[in-house]
Amino acid sequence: MMRFRTIVVVAAALVAGGLAACGDSATGTATAVPAAPPAAALTVKDPWVKAVDSGMTAAFGTLVNNTGGDVTVVGASSPVSPVELHEMAMQDGAMVMRPRAGGLVIKAGGTHVLAPGGDHLMLMKPSAAIRPGDELKFTLTLGDGGTVSFSAVAKPFAGAGESYAPSAMASMAP
């Protein structure tokens, strides 16, 4: 009976080993099975940019945290313009646009909406007009030093009454 159990254990080990390392039976070489790529810590859903002929504009979308821990966006960049993280907030009874202190924190498994009249990625000085249909590239910098790249399509948008003109920036407070 002991010899039978030993044979069963050895046979099971050989079968398991054969299944774990797939190979080419003609050449006898083992082939590694690729692991699934890790999920991105942060993704950007439905990104878009407000089209403009000149001057400042903004990018919007939904930041999705695909991890079990909080993710903080501490910066953003684009080849077409310097970019800042901004918010719209009440200050002295008036709605003002200002840099977002401390970055954008996306809670574990949560989302953070970038929208007109709220948090957004401010394109400070686009190098050219941004026309409807243009595709702009962005890179977000995370608090852990990682980066997330995405593209956003420009579209016409009348806005939520906010102004992205230099005069609006004069009222910004750090």
Order of alpha helices (4+ residues) and beta strands (2+ residues): alpha-beta-beta-beta-beta-beta-beta-beta-beta-beta-beta-beta-beta-alpha
